[in-house]
């Protein structure tokens, strides 16, 4: 029945709302262990392959050594849809970050070269 499908999807939405709020540290002021992150792990194969990226979501509260996961199959499902929807923008952002890193390295190399030249050339 449609109402059962609604109830199921509504429960998932409520759980994800709570889990994401906790992982972002938005639920309580004493949530001092909230953490979300992404880490590139590698390629599935050595060539022509999918990238493997791990996404972490957890939280915990001041005064307790316990930590909790906000990860779930449901969050993974919807998060992958959200990432796919924003993927062109994210890929362009990745390129911009790579270009910024290259420019920083160029400026550092230039500064190093100028120091070497100063050391070996007479004034």
Order of alpha helices (4+ residues) and beta strands (2+ residues): alpha-beta-beta-beta-alpha
